[in-house]
Amino acid sequence: MAKKEKNTGMAVGGIILPIIPLLTEDKKDPYVKYYTKQGLVLWIFDILLWVVMNFIVRLIFVSIFSFAIVSFLNMLIALVIIALFIIVSE
């Protein structure tokens, strides 16, 4: 009996872009199927991680931006109050 070769090229393709082996006849090969499942899990994890990190970064940016606006407004209010004291004291 001849030893069956492992389809390493399609297995690597299954990790990088998991949809490729699903569209071919190699999807029946258990070796390719194993690495295609790994590739799908990695892609799903990558997308979820991207969504979470995007949300965190946007939340931090909005917090910093809003803090900067509030600080700027406080500075303007302080300058107006100082100007009023100078005008009133004269």
Summary of the structure (lengths in Angstrom):
residues: 90
radius of gyration: 29.9
end to end distance: 107.2
largest distance: 107.2
contacts: 199
relative contact order: 0.08
helix: 86%
strand: 0%
